[in-house]
Amino acid sequence: MAGRRFTIVLIKPSHYDDDGYVIQWRRSTIPSNSLASVYGLLAECATERILGPDVDIEIEIYDECNTIVDIPGISKRILSDQGMVALVGVQSNQFPRALDIGREFRKAGVTVAVGGFHVSGCIAMLPELPPDLKEAQALGIILYAGEGEGRLADLLRDIHAGAAKPVYNYLNDMPDMAAAAIPVLPRPVVTKVAGHYTSFDAGRGCPFQCSFCTIINVQGRKSRYRTADDVEAVVRANAAQGVTRFFVTDDNFARNRNWEPILDRLIELRENQGFRIRLLLQVDTLCHRIPGFIDKAARAGCNAVFIGLENINPQSLMGAKKRQNKIWEYREMLQMWRRAKVMTWAGYILGFPTDTPESIARDIETIKRELPIDILEFFFLTPLPGSEDHKVLHLKGARMEEDMNNYDLEHVCADHAIMSADAWRGVYRDAWARYYSDAHVETVLRRAVASGINPRKIVDAMTVFSGSSRIEGVHPLQFGYVRRKIRTQRRHGLKVVNPLVFYPWRAWDFLSVAGKWAALALRYRSILRRVLGDQNGAAYTDEALKPATEVDHDHDFVAGYADKIPDTHGAPKREAAAAQ
């Protein structure tokens, strides 16, 4: 007989733009796996009535990237009985916004906890708490480090009893994935993401040692996996509410030891049971060496894949401990995905110690000419809290950006060995313009037609990736549709602008941005029409579509780096073994 209510409000914070306004959209583009995972765990707690048979646990969910968070209204609902706010999945660049949200809730007397990669990464890698985590503690915000499986019930009981601890640290005790709840968000939350995508993790952890990565220090280097039965349960639970598009958030699904039974199960659901599954997977550059992997991924519904290319300069890759990447294998791998009719999407990091403006420009031109990549996105090399890079610089006392809001991979956050900060920023701006030139957009679309990949899907993606940084001033991974700027939702310490000034400026800002988007879309659509009008389009070929050879020192792509390629014979086998 339930008689009391305990309200849990889950909030995935966004972060601030350079003017101090929350980056928020009518529809965001990247689903939050943290929200889905934590909601699944709390839903189990509610079903099991872990606070007692007379306490109903009610859960509200807000992804601030697409939803306005009504702090006064939420506070009123929580304080009418009992409850808490949980700021989940908070990355370093989102921590200032999380702190501002937590500050307002704490003023109202609401219990607040914060978890995610920033809290976990700092606690895992630094000798003491950094100033922003100390500020959170001073506000009375609970810090939660580690994963939630098997632990959230204790946290809720402590809060319900008024005996919460200031820090919950589970980083040294990673739960088995068999304990992971089914990550299913309610459909109204999912529909605020473009394409109605949701997400799940089929595994956690990564065996590789990339120095810029936080995954290995937060989720561990020992990989843990869901079973095919678990993944089928996730898909069926989501499909029951009409959601069948998934971003699989494994840092490297190709190293999931259960990849084949999982894909086989998804193939069965698609081909024999009528499930209209679509997948976005993240993989490494050696995935094509796994027999049957690419073919089965495509049959399971993978129509786009994110590949951790990172760089094509062997010196840079070795310096970042990314020894698994082999530049002479990239073309072969990309062509295999193309033959499976899968769009390829790769990340490229700018600012390794040996990079110069000239070398980066040369490398991008090499990629355009030699590699059949569809979508390429660029990042600053950033010493993210929780990474080895950040720890090394911190212990050296090296200069790093103090404002965590700028740790979004699109701001300079540390000194470069060769380039000035202004030169580095110029390289970043130039990279987007260089790759997404009209001529290369046409080349990519012609390759799509020749490969049997839908060029309309490609041109839509290229429009978003080309325009996000240059028009909206945000990285494509921060992008959404129809930007919101709430006058009163400005960063703590910045002046709230007078309505008579704000709204005319906002109207002009909105119309100006809309005009630029319209012009870009029309220009790229014109290129698409020209490509589709070519009667010989299916016969198109270029250097990137030619068959690859393992090592061809006469070829420009490899010859330019022949004296720099390190001897890593056997490394892929060692890393594959570690992944098992």
PALUM-276435 format. One line per field, with one value per residue (C-alpha): residue in one letter; x, y, z. Coordinates in Angstrom, 2 decimals, always signed. Layout:
BEGIN
residu: c(A  ...)
X: c(X  ...)
Y: c(Y  ...)
Z: c(Z  ...)
% end
This chain:
BEGIN
residu: c(M  A  G  R  R  F  T  I  V  L  I  K  P  S  H  Y  D  D  D  G  Y  V  I  Q  W  R  R  S  T  I  P  S  N  S  L  A  S  V  Y  G  L  L  A  E  C  A  T  E  R  I  L  G  P  D  V  D  I  E  I  E  I  Y  D  E  C  N  T  I  V  D  I  P  G  I  S  K  R  I  L  S  D  Q  G  M  V  A  L  V  G  V  Q  S  N  Q  F  P  R  A  L  D  I  G  R  E  F  R  K  A  G  V  T  V  A  V  G  G  F  H  V  S  G  C  I  A  M  L  P  E  L  P  P  D  L  K  E  A  Q  A  L  G  I  I  L  Y  A  G  E  G  E  G  R  L  A  D  L  L  R  D  I  H  A  G  A  A  K  P  V  Y  N  Y  L  N  D  M  P  D  M  A  A  A  A  I  P  V  L  P  R  P  V  V  T  K  V  A  G  H  Y  T  S  F  D  A  G  R  G  C  P  F  Q  C  S  F  C  T  I  I  N  V  Q  G  R  K  S  R  Y  R  T  A  D  D  V  E  A  V  V  R  A  N  A  A  Q  G  V  T  R  F  F  V  T  D  D  N  F  A  R  N  R  N  W  E  P  I  L  D  R  L  I  E  L  R  E  N  Q  G  F  R  I  R  L  L  L  Q  V  D  T  L  C  H  R  I  P  G  F  I  D  K  A  A  R  A  G  C  N  A  V  F  I  G  L  E  N  I  N  P  Q  S  L  M  G  A  K  K  R  Q  N  K  I  W  E  Y  R  E  M  L  Q  M  W  R  R  A  K  V  M  T  W  A  G  Y  I  L  G  F  P  T  D  T  P  E  S  I  A  R  D  I  E  T  I  K  R  E  L  P  I  D  I  L  E  F  F  F  L  T  P  L  P  G  S  E  D  H  K  V  L  H  L  K  G  A  R  M  E  E  D  M  N  N  Y  D  L  E  H  V  C  A  D  H  A  I  M  S  A  D  A  W  R  G  V  Y  R  D  A  W  A  R  Y  Y  S  D  A  H  V  E  T  V  L  R  R  A  V  A  S  G  I  N  P  R  K  I  V  D  A  M  T  V  F  S  G  S  S  R  I  E  G  V  H  P  L  Q  F  G  Y  V  R  R  K  I  R  T  Q  R  R  H  G  L  K  V  V  N  P  L  V  F  Y  P  W  R  A  W  D  F  L  S  V  A  G  K  W  A  A  L  A  L  R  Y  R  S  I  L  R  R  V  L  G  D  Q  N  G  A  A  Y  T  D  E  A  L  K  P  A  T  E  V  D  H  D  H  D  F  V  A  G  Y  A  D  K  I  P  D  T  H  G  A  P  K  R  E  A  A  A  A  Q)
X: c(+0.00  +1.93  +1.40  +4.49  +6.40  +10.11  +10.74  +13.98  +14.72  +17.39  +19.05  +21.69  +23.14  +24.18  +26.96  +27.41  +28.31  +30.94  +28.29  +27.27  +23.93  +22.94  +23.39  +19.89  +17.74  +14.20  +15.67  +19.14  +21.11  +23.01  +21.05  +22.27  +23.23  +23.81  +20.16  +19.01  +21.29  +20.53  +16.82  +16.85  +18.57  +16.22  +13.16  +14.28  +14.63  +11.10  +9.68  +11.42  +10.27  +13.72  +12.63  +9.85  +6.41  +4.79  +7.07  +6.43  +9.55  +8.68  +11.23  +11.39  +13.88  +15.38  +18.01  +18.87  +20.16  +16.52  +14.43  +14.09  +14.66  +12.12  +14.17  +11.51  +8.79  +10.95  +12.04  +8.43  +7.48  +10.43  +10.00  +6.27  +7.34  +10.90  +13.35  +16.53  +18.06  +20.68  +22.92  +23.98  +26.66  +28.28  +31.33  +34.04  +32.62  +29.19  +30.37  +30.09  +26.45  +25.86  +27.32  +24.99  +21.96  +23.04  +23.58  +19.97  +18.54  +20.68  +19.42  +15.93  +17.00  +16.90  +19.33  +21.63  +24.08  +26.38  +28.14  +29.70  +33.05  +34.30  +33.77  +34.97  +37.93  +39.19  +38.88  +40.53  +43.53  +44.28  +45.94  +43.29  +39.94  +40.19  +38.63  +35.33  +34.63  +35.53  +33.07  +30.38  +31.08  +30.94  +27.45  +26.45  +26.35  +27.04  +29.82  +29.31  +32.24  +31.92  +29.05  +25.63  +24.80  +24.12  +24.92  +22.10  +19.76  +22.23  +22.54  +18.76  +18.39  +21.04  +19.36  +15.93  +17.29  +19.04  +22.44  +24.02  +27.83  +29.67  +31.43  +30.47  +33.51  +33.12  +35.93  +37.88  +34.95  +33.57  +30.29  +29.81  +27.57  +25.31  +24.09  +23.30  +19.66  +17.92  +18.48  +15.05  +13.93  +10.22  +9.23  +8.44  +12.08  +13.42  +11.31  +13.15  +16.23  +16.40  +15.57  +14.17  +17.50  +18.16  +21.29  +22.69  +26.11  +26.90  +30.18  +32.31  +36.03  +38.74  +42.01  +43.92  +46.09  +45.33  +46.72  +43.99  +41.15  +39.19  +37.33  +40.16  +40.55  +36.85  +35.43  +38.69  +40.91  +39.24  +36.31  +32.94  +30.06  +26.33  +25.15  +23.14  +20.10  +20.64  +20.87  +17.77  +15.92  +17.05  +15.89  +12.54  +11.80  +12.50  +10.68  +7.58  +7.26  +8.19  +11.90  +14.24  +17.17  +20.19  +23.54  +25.66  +27.99  +30.77  +34.01  +34.96  +32.24  +34.66  +36.53  +33.39  +33.96  +30.22  +30.00  +29.10  +26.27  +24.92  +24.93  +23.52  +20.65  +19.96  +20.08  +17.47  +15.26  +15.61  +15.49  +13.08  +10.98  +10.48  +12.26  +13.31  +16.58  +19.09  +22.49  +25.29  +28.43  +31.86  +34.78  +38.55  +40.60  +41.36  +37.74  +37.92  +40.45  +37.78  +36.20  +32.55  +32.36  +31.51  +29.07  +27.19  +27.16  +25.47  +22.95  +22.18  +21.14  +24.34  +23.96  +26.56  +29.80  +32.11  +35.77  +38.49  +40.86  +42.27  +45.27  +47.24  +50.66  +52.44  +54.51  +51.34  +49.68  +52.67  +52.95  +49.32  +49.89  +47.45  +49.66  +46.73  +46.16  +47.98  +47.77  +48.22  +45.14  +42.73  +41.68  +41.07  +38.95  +36.92  +36.30  +34.94  +32.41  +31.45  +30.86  +28.46  +26.62  +27.52  +28.26  +31.64  +32.18  +35.59  +37.08  +40.36  +42.40  +44.30  +47.27  +49.51  +52.99  +54.49  +51.54  +52.02  +49.53  +51.34  +51.40  +47.73  +46.74  +48.78  +47.24  +43.67  +44.38  +45.85  +42.70  +40.49  +42.47  +43.32  +40.64  +36.93  +35.63  +32.16  +32.02  +35.08  +34.92  +37.72  +38.73  +41.42  +43.75  +42.46  +43.85  +40.49  +40.31  +40.48  +42.99  +46.69  +47.46  +45.67  +47.32  +50.81  +50.31  +48.72  +51.60  +54.11  +52.29  +51.89  +49.50  +46.01  +42.69  +41.01  +37.46  +36.04  +33.34  +36.03  +36.95  +34.54  +37.20  +36.54  +38.63  +42.37  +42.97  +46.75  +49.92  +51.14  +54.79  +54.99  +51.85  +50.57  +47.00  +45.84  +47.55  +45.97  +42.52  +43.13  +44.04  +40.75  +38.69  +40.57  +40.12  +36.33  +36.49  +39.17  +37.39  +33.88  +34.80  +32.23  +34.64  +35.14  +31.43  +30.89  +33.63  +32.09  +28.64  +30.05  +31.72  +28.40  +26.58  +29.33  +29.21  +25.43  +25.15  +22.24  +23.74  +20.82  +21.71  +25.32  +24.50  +22.26  +25.06  +27.66  +25.42  +25.19  +28.89  +29.95  +27.67  +27.64  +31.00  +31.00  +27.39  +26.24  +29.66  +29.33  +30.83  +28.51  +28.28  +26.77  +24.37  +20.58  +17.69  +16.37  +18.57  +17.04  +18.60  +16.76  +17.45  +17.50  +19.50  +22.90  +26.07  +26.44  +28.21  +27.21  +24.66  +21.16  +20.53  +17.65  +14.66  +14.63  +18.17  +18.04  +15.00  +15.87  +19.39  +18.00  +15.62  +18.45  +20.71  +18.05  +17.25  +20.91  +21.73  +18.66  +19.70  +23.19  +21.78  +19.40  +22.22  +24.45  +21.67  +20.71  +24.34  +24.93  +21.59  +22.60  +25.77  +23.67  +21.42  +24.46  +25.85  +22.52  +22.14  +25.35  +24.36  +27.77  +27.71  +27.82  +31.10  +32.87  +36.21  +39.16  +42.27  +40.35  +38.13  +41.00  +42.01  +44.38  +47.68  +49.05  +52.30  +53.13  +56.11  +55.75  +52.36  +52.23  +50.06  +52.59  +55.72  +55.26  +55.48  +57.71  +60.57  +58.23  +56.26  +57.19  +57.84  +54.70  +54.69  +52.38  +50.71  +47.26  +47.40  +48.43  +45.68  +43.09  +44.12  +43.84  +40.33  +39.32)
Y: c(+0.00  +2.99  +6.20  +8.32  +9.50  +9.77  +11.78  +11.29  +13.84  +12.79  +15.63  +15.30  +18.85  +20.61  +23.19  +26.88  +28.52  +31.27  +33.88  +31.96  +30.63  +26.98  +25.02  +23.68  +22.67  +21.71  +18.37  +17.21  +14.68  +12.47  +10.34  +10.10  +6.58  +7.73  +8.75  +5.43  +3.36  +5.21  +5.30  +1.53  +0.98  +3.32  +1.77  -1.56  +0.12  +1.49  -1.90  -3.58  -0.82  -0.62  +2.28  +0.24  -1.03  +2.29  +4.48  +5.07  +6.02  +8.36  +9.27  +12.34  +12.60  +15.70  +15.88  +19.58  +19.44  +19.32  +20.21  +23.30  +22.39  +24.11  +24.33  +26.08  +23.66  +20.59  +21.88  +22.37  +18.81  +17.27  +19.33  +18.54  +15.09  +13.79  +13.14  +14.19  +15.53  +13.38  +15.09  +12.12  +11.43  +14.83  +15.37  +17.90  +20.55  +20.09  +20.38  +24.21  +23.96  +21.04  +23.13  +26.05  +23.74  +22.14  +25.56  +26.57  +23.32  +23.50  +27.05  +25.59  +22.85  +19.95  +17.03  +16.86  +14.20  +14.41  +11.62  +11.00  +11.11  +14.33  +13.26  +9.72  +10.78  +13.36  +10.99  +8.17  +10.12  +13.12  +13.07  +15.40  +16.85  +19.78  +23.15  +22.59  +19.33  +21.01  +23.78  +21.18  +19.63  +23.05  +23.44  +20.11  +18.24  +14.49  +13.19  +9.78  +8.05  +4.76  +2.76  +2.31  -1.37  -2.89  +0.40  +2.88  +1.23  +1.99  +5.61  +6.06  +4.44  +6.76  +9.85  +8.66  +8.17  +11.55  +9.86  +10.45  +10.45  +13.30  +10.90  +7.49  +5.95  +2.61  +3.01  +0.06  -2.33  -2.48  -4.43  -7.26  -6.40  -9.24  -6.89  -4.12  -3.13  -2.75  +0.86  +1.92  +5.53  +6.38  +7.17  +10.88  +11.34  +9.48  +11.46  +14.65  +13.21  +13.58  +10.32  +8.92  +7.30  +5.82  +4.06  +1.13  -0.23  -3.80  -3.59  -1.30  -0.74  -0.79  -2.75  -0.06  +2.63  +5.86  +8.60  +11.12  +8.75  +8.77  +5.49  +3.26  +5.11  +5.40  +2.14  +0.21  -1.63  -4.95  -5.22  -6.36  -7.43  -7.95  -11.28  -11.68  -12.40  -9.08  -7.14  -8.83  -7.84  -4.22  -4.18  -5.81  -3.48  -0.44  -1.85  -2.36  +1.44  +1.91  +2.68  +0.62  +2.94  +2.57  +4.22  +1.42  +3.37  +0.81  +2.66  -0.17  -2.69  -4.66  -5.70  -6.94  -10.68  -11.24  -9.25  -12.26  -13.76  -10.23  -9.47  -12.92  -12.28  -8.86  -10.39  -12.93  -10.13  -8.11  -10.80  -13.29  -11.36  -8.03  -5.69  -2.50  -2.11  +0.62  +0.78  +3.29  +1.48  +2.67  +0.53  +0.61  +0.65  -3.09  -4.26  -5.44  -8.07  -9.88  -12.44  -11.69  -8.66  -5.99  -8.19  -9.18  -5.62  -4.46  -7.31  -6.49  -2.98  -0.93  +1.81  +4.19  +3.50  +5.75  +4.84  +6.00  +7.18  +9.99  +10.79  +9.46  +10.55  +7.52  +9.73  +11.25  +7.85  +6.41  +9.45  +8.95  +5.20  +4.42  +1.70  -0.29  +2.16  +1.25  +3.89  +1.46  -0.48  +2.45  +2.29  -1.45  -1.11  +1.81  +0.07  -2.98  -0.82  +0.79  -2.59  -3.29  -0.01  +1.52  +5.25  +5.89  +8.61  +9.28  +11.54  +13.35  +14.95  +18.16  +19.19  +16.24  +17.47  +17.06  +18.71  +21.99  +23.99  +22.75  +19.08  +19.13  +20.74  +18.13  +15.27  +16.45  +16.71  +13.20  +11.90  +13.58  +12.08  +8.64  +7.53  +6.99  +8.53  +10.09  +12.24  +13.59  +15.56  +17.43  +17.84  +19.67  +17.33  +18.02  +16.85  +15.72  +15.18  +11.45  +10.92  +10.14  +13.34  +15.46  +13.66  +14.11  +17.83  +18.30  +16.63  +18.68  +21.87  +22.70  +25.43  +24.13  +25.88  +26.45  +26.77  +23.26  +24.56  +24.75  +21.06  +20.24  +19.31  +22.51  +24.91  +25.16  +23.93  +23.52  +24.80  +23.20  +22.32  +24.13  +26.15  +29.23  +29.11  +31.40  +29.25  +26.13  +27.73  +28.74  +25.15  +23.97  +26.50  +25.72  +21.96  +22.19  +24.49  +22.37  +19.02  +20.32  +22.34  +22.22  +20.22  +17.55  +17.40  +16.56  +13.92  +12.24  +12.23  +10.73  +8.01  +7.33  +6.89  +4.61  +2.53  +2.25  +4.32  +6.75  +10.13  +12.05  +10.68  +11.68  +15.23  +15.77  +14.64  +16.73  +19.79  +19.33  +18.64  +21.46  +24.06  +23.28  +24.78  +27.52  +28.67  +27.68  +27.87  +24.38  +21.02  +18.67  +16.40  +19.35  +20.12  +19.93  +21.41  +24.90  +26.50  +27.78  +30.62  +31.26  +34.78  +33.84  +30.63  +32.25  +31.15  +31.99  +35.33  +36.69  +39.47  +38.57  +40.83  +43.32  +41.99  +45.11  +44.31  +40.51  +39.81  +42.07  +40.62  +37.09  +37.68  +38.93  +36.10  +33.49  +34.90  +35.33  +31.76  +30.42  +32.27  +30.79  +27.30  +27.80  +29.02  +26.05  +23.50  +24.94  +24.93  +21.31  +20.22  +21.86  +19.77  +16.66  +17.36  +17.69  +14.39  +12.55  +13.98  +12.34  +9.31  +7.73  +8.20  +4.48  +4.17  +6.90  +6.00  +7.78  +6.96  +6.30  +3.69  +1.72  -1.56  -1.12  -2.92  -3.64  -1.74  +0.07  +2.30  +3.71  +5.08  +8.70  +7.86  +5.52  +6.95  +10.23  +8.38  +5.42  +6.52  +7.23  +3.98  +2.26  -1.43  -2.72  -6.19  -8.39  -5.55  -6.18  -9.79  -8.80  -6.21  -8.62  -11.13  -8.50  -7.69  -11.28)
Z: c(+0.00  -1.28  +0.61  +0.04  -3.01  -3.71  -6.88  -8.81  -11.53  -14.02  -15.92  -18.61  -18.71  -21.89  -21.85  -22.67  -25.95  -26.10  -25.19  -22.08  -23.36  -22.95  -26.18  -26.71  -29.68  -30.59  -31.65  -30.65  -32.69  -30.23  -27.73  -24.15  -23.18  -19.59  -19.28  -20.71  -18.47  -15.24  -15.98  -16.51  -13.16  -11.30  -12.94  -11.44  -8.03  -8.38  -9.35  -6.43  -4.02  -2.50  -0.22  +1.30  +0.26  +1.12  -1.05  -4.74  -6.70  -9.56  -12.24  -14.47  -17.34  -18.97  -21.69  -21.58  -25.16  -26.27  -23.20  -21.02  -17.37  -15.12  -11.92  -9.75  -10.85  -10.28  -6.86  -5.84  -6.81  -4.99  -1.83  -1.63  -0.44  -0.85  -3.64  -5.40  -8.61  -10.34  -12.89  -15.01  -17.58  -17.01  -19.21  -18.42  -20.75  -19.16  -15.58  -15.32  -16.47  -14.09  -11.27  -12.10  -12.18  -8.91  -7.34  -8.05  -6.72  -3.59  -2.93  -2.91  -0.47  -2.98  -2.67  -5.70  -6.89  -9.91  -11.79  -15.16  -16.88  -15.31  -11.72  -12.37  -14.49  -12.00  -9.06  -11.03  -12.30  -10.07  -6.63  -5.18  -6.17  -8.60  -7.65  -9.50  -7.66  -4.36  -5.22  -5.85  -2.45  -0.80  -2.25  -0.70  -4.00  -3.74  -6.02  -7.61  -9.34  -11.20  -12.60  -11.10  -11.48  -8.07  -6.27  -6.89  -4.41  -1.59  -2.74  -2.74  +0.67  +2.11  +0.68  +1.78  +5.32  +5.30  +5.62  +2.21  +2.00  +0.22  -2.20  -3.57  -5.27  -7.07  -9.60  -8.24  -8.50  -12.04  -12.22  -14.64  -17.59  -16.55  -13.82  -16.31  -16.57  -19.92  -21.08  -22.31  -22.29  -22.61  -26.19  -25.50  -24.47  -27.52  -29.98  -29.00  -30.74  -34.51  -36.24  -32.98  -32.11  -28.70  -27.48  -25.56  -24.67  -25.69  -23.82  -21.67  -21.38  -24.05  -24.25  -26.12  -24.50  -26.41  -24.20  -25.08  -24.13  -20.85  -21.44  -20.30  -17.00  -16.19  -17.57  -17.39  -19.86  -19.12  -21.51  -20.20  -22.41  -22.71  -24.11  -27.29  -25.08  -23.28  -26.54  -27.90  -24.73  -25.20  -28.82  -28.07  -25.15  -27.32  -30.35  -28.19  -28.12  -31.78  -31.32  -33.51  -34.25  -32.00  -31.42  -29.94  -27.67  -27.26  -27.80  -30.16  -30.99  -33.19  -30.02  -28.27  -27.91  -28.31  -31.56  -33.68  -31.58  -31.07  -34.80  -35.60  -33.22  -34.76  -38.24  -37.13  -35.81  -39.03  -41.70  -40.19  -37.68  -39.44  -37.01  -38.83  -36.94  -37.79  -36.09  -35.75  -34.61  -33.46  -34.63  -35.09  -38.28  -38.07  -37.98  -41.60  -40.57  -38.54  -40.89  -41.53  -39.27  -41.84  -43.75  -40.60  -39.27  -42.47  -42.39  -38.75  -39.76  -39.59  -42.21  -40.76  -38.94  -36.94  -37.37  -35.00  -37.73  -35.53  -37.77  -40.74  -39.53  -37.97  -35.67  -34.25  -33.82  -32.02  -29.78  -28.75  -28.19  -30.99  -32.40  -33.78  -36.65  -39.86  -42.54  -45.43  -44.32  -44.20  -47.86  -47.81  -44.66  -46.03  -49.34  -47.53  -45.71  -49.03  -50.62  -47.74  -48.57  -45.20  -44.85  -43.26  -40.68  -39.18  -36.54  -37.11  -34.33  -35.01  -32.89  -32.22  -31.22  -34.70  -36.50  -38.32  -40.42  -43.53  -42.49  -41.51  -44.81  -46.66  -44.68  -45.31  -49.03  -48.90  -47.21  -49.79  -52.65  -51.27  -48.82  -49.63  -46.39  -46.54  -43.41  -41.65  -38.41  -36.71  -33.08  -31.17  -29.34  -25.83  -22.48  -21.14  -17.37  -16.90  -19.70  -19.39  -21.33  -18.71  -15.80  -17.27  -17.91  -14.47  -12.66  -14.68  -13.73  -17.41  -18.49  -19.27  -19.81  -16.45  -17.77  -18.07  -20.42  -23.11  -22.87  -25.70  -28.30  -30.25  -28.15  -27.54  -23.99  -23.80  -25.42  -28.63  -29.16  -32.52  -33.24  -31.44  -30.12  -32.94  -35.57  -34.09  -34.17  -37.77  -38.63  -37.12  -39.08  -42.27  -41.85  -42.12  -45.15  -46.81  -46.49  -47.21  -50.28  -53.07  -55.23  -52.57  -51.74  -55.40  -55.27  -52.23  -53.85  -57.04  -55.00  -53.28  -56.60  -57.91  -54.70  -54.50  -51.30  -51.06  -52.08  -50.55  -47.14  -47.74  -48.82  -45.78  -43.47  -45.28  -44.97  -41.20  -40.73  -43.01  -41.45  -37.74  -36.92  -39.53  -39.10  -35.61  -33.98  -32.48  -33.33  -35.30  -32.25  -30.36  -33.19  -33.31  -35.24  -34.47  -31.83  -28.62  -26.64  -23.38  -22.15  -18.46  -18.89  -18.91  -17.22  -13.53  -13.14  -16.56  -16.87  -17.99  -20.99  -20.95  -22.97  -25.14  -26.22  -26.20  -28.35  -31.31  -31.27  -31.05  -33.95  -36.15  -35.00  -35.82  -39.27  -40.16  -39.22  -41.05  -44.18  -44.08  -43.65  -46.57  -48.81  -47.87  -48.36  -51.75  -52.91  -51.90  -53.37  -56.64  -56.60  -55.89  -58.88  -61.11  -59.86  -60.24  -63.74  -64.92  -67.00  -66.43  -62.65  -61.85  -63.77  -61.78  -60.24  -58.68  -56.68  -53.47  -55.16  -56.64  -54.96  -52.04  -51.56  -48.10  -48.54  -51.76  -51.19  -54.70  -53.79  -52.64  -49.64  -48.06  -49.64  -47.82  -44.53  -45.46  -43.25  -40.33  -40.16  -36.89  -36.58  -34.89  -36.36  -34.32  -32.43  -33.91  -32.77  -29.26  -29.05  -30.42  -27.79  -25.08  -26.29  -25.68)
% end
